[in-house]
């Protein structure tokens, strides 16, 4: 299962608030990867940074790990944020880094391939 690189408060949050969705994600045997919409300490677009701060989450891939701490196994973040690996792992999540800025079809394809490869190589999940 992949969580898109979207605002965790206004885009993904309402989906997770639908009765049963979050519980289903918590209880599935599927591996779950979230792609961070945060690069270099700021949102790629929109108000995600401000809203994450309001929720008490750091504006970082580790903040994304915190937002999805109860169900995600892997956080995929931009290579510029590789220094976040330890912070993500302290939250019990695995981390993988690549270019996440999608400016072309080739960028989109590359990120999708990286995400598929990364989730297939996950070590045993720790919740």
N, C-alpha and C positions, 0 to 999 in steps of 0.2 A: 504494500500500500504506500502510495506517495502523497505527501502533503505538499501542495504547490507553494512556491515562494511568494506568498501573499500575506497581507497584513494579518497577524495572528489575533487581533482584537476585532476588527470590523469585517474581515472577509472569512477567515477560518472559524473564528469564535462563534458566529451564529450557527454555522453547520454543526459544530461540536455541542451547541446548546439544544439541538433537536433531541427530544427524549430518545434515549437508547443509543445514540451515535457514539458518544464518548465511552459508554460501557462496552459497546461492541468492539471498539478499538482496544480497550483495556484487555478484553478477554479473547481476542482473536489469536490464533497461532501463526498468523501471517507476520512477516517482518515489515516494520513500518519505518520509512525514511521521510524526514522533513527537510525540504530545501529552504535555506535561510533567505529571507528577503532583505537582510541587513548586510551591507558591505562597508567595511572601513568605519564602523561606528555610526552609520546613518542608513536610513531606508533608501532603497533604490528609487522608490517613488512614493508619494502620498504621505499620510500622517502616521505611519507605523511607529516611527521613533518616539514621537510625542505620546502616543497612546500606550506604548510599551512602558515608558517611564511612569505614566499614570498608574499602571498596573503593578509597578514595583519591579519590573524586569529590566535587566540591563539591555541597552541597545547594542546587541551583539549576537553572534550565533549562540553563545551560552544563554542569552535571554530567550532565544527561540527554544533551546533545550528545556529551559524552565517552563515555558508556556505549554510544552507538550510532554512534560516529565512523566506523566502517568501512562503514556502509551507509546511514545516514539522510541525506537532502538538506535537510530542513526540520524545524525545531523549532517547534511551536506551543505558546506559553506564555501564562500569564495576563497581562492588561494591567498588573497590579501589578508585573510583573517586566520591564517594557519596558527598564529600565536594563541588562538582561543582553544586549541585542542585540549590542553590540560583542564581548563575550566569546564568544558563540555564533558570530559571524562569524569570529573569530580561529581557530576550530576548523574553518573551511571550510564551515560550515553556514549556511543562510538561516534567518531567524527571522520569525515572525508572531505578533501578540499580540491577544488577545481575552479575554472572560470565559470561563474554563474550569471554573468551579464550576457543577456541574449539580444545581440544586435543584428544577428543575421540567422538565416535558416541553418547554416552550418553550426553556429553557436548553440542553437536549440537542439540540434541533432547530437552534438557533442555532449551537452549536459544530460540529455536523456540517456545516451549510451553509458555515460559515467555513472549515473544514478542506478541504472539496471545492474551494471557490473558491481557497484559498491554494495548494493543490497544483497546480491547473490553471494557475496564474499563475507557477509556478516559473521562474526564470531557468535557464539551462543548469546542470546539476548539477556541482559540484566535489567530488570525493571526496578 
